Amino acid sequence: MASLAKNLKNLTPNVRKVAVTWDKAERIRRNEEIFKNPDSVVHRLPEHYKRRYWEMILSNKSPVHYKPPTSRAAYDSFKNVELELEDNPIVGIRTPEGDQGLWGGERVVTVTERAMRLIDEHFGLDYYILQSQEIDLDSKFANSLKREILLTLATESYYDGDDEKKAYIRQKYAEFVIPEAEAEWIGLDLNEAARKQQDIEDSTAPVPLKYSLEQSLLARLRDGTDDVSMEMENPEAPIRTESKFGDKLFGKYLNPIGKKLRSATQ
């Protein structure tokens, strides 16, 4: 039979047992499997994103649905026994709605009483979003809101027509300003960051030379500037002599292709 909290008296106040919760251990295990693949796109993500991502994975979530023990050991005066207190956080079930609101770590409603209390403690929604860690915001909506705020501060895209208000905002949020290249990655989960990195690499990938040569050939045939087309249209032009060796070997394959290209461009 478990001891009742009202019967427990702390023996080591303010000294908690250091332990890794199963939720944190599972986060580490899943990400360790992902990063084990040396060819994965996650290794090419920006260093600042990987640093912040691992800081979030290795961080401890703030207690939401329970009160953690404040002591390593306690004495049960009713049972007359000494107990070792364990920190077993209550982890809620994620719902699709959880990424659409400010939940403050809870799981049930769009904006919880805890979130409202945290906003009050931070003296406003802006400071609550900016001062809270991504793991404590625990919401795609909240993290995307933080990313948009940081991007706006980084690019100074606010009050362009009012220098006084612009200077006020710049001074008020100066401690939160980070480079734009870093701000656009804030709050992305690993899959979103990997897709973003893949899109960046695809947009900057070099075009194979064969495609540019193909387009150049089609353009010359279309404009009639190709040497073969000019010889066919101008009988007085000097006739080029070609090796018959290659024609004997590959002529039956290449000649039909050349005819199709010329007919397609006419």
Stockholm file with secondary structure:
# STOCKHOLM 1.0

chainA/1-266         MASLAKNLKNLTPNVRKVAVTWDKAERIRRNEEIFKNPDSVVHRLPEHYKRRYWEMILSNKSPVHYKPPTSRAAYDSFKNVELELEDNPIVGIRTPEGDQGLWGGERVVTVTERAMRLIDEHFGLDYYILQSQEIDLDSKFANSLKREILLTLATESYYDGDDEKKAYIRQKYAEFVIPEAEAEWIGLDLNEAARKQQDIEDSTAPVPLKYSLEQSLLARLRDGTDDVSMEMENPEAPIRTESKFGDKLFGKYLNPIGKKLRSATQ
#=GR chainA/1-266 SS CCCCGGGEEESSBTBCCCCCCHHHHHHHHHHHHHHHCTTSGGGGSCHHHHHHHHHHHTSCCCCSSSCCCSBSEEEETTTTEEEECCCCCCCCCCCGGGGGSCCTTCSSSSSCHHHHHHHHHTTSHHHHHHHSCHHHHCCHHHHHHHHHHHHHHHHTCSCTTCHHHHHHHHHHTGGGCCCHHHHTTTTCCHHHHHHHHHHHHHHTCCCCHHHHHHHHHHHHHHHTCSHHHHHHHCTTSCCCCCCHHHHHHHHHHHHHHHHHHHHHHC
#=GC SS_cons         CCCCGGGEEESSBTBCCCCCCHHHHHHHHHHHHHHHCTTSGGGGSCHHHHHHHHHHHTSCCCCSSSCCCSBSEEEETTTTEEEECCCCCCCCCCCGGGGGSCCTTCSSSSSCHHHHHHHHHTTSHHHHHHHSCHHHHCCHHHHHHHHHHHHHHHHTCSCTTCHHHHHHHHHHTGGGCCCHHHHTTTTCCHHHHHHHHHHHHHHTCCCCHHHHHHHHHHHHHHHTCSHHHHHHHCTTSCCCCCCHHHHHHHHHHHHHHHHHHHHHHC
//
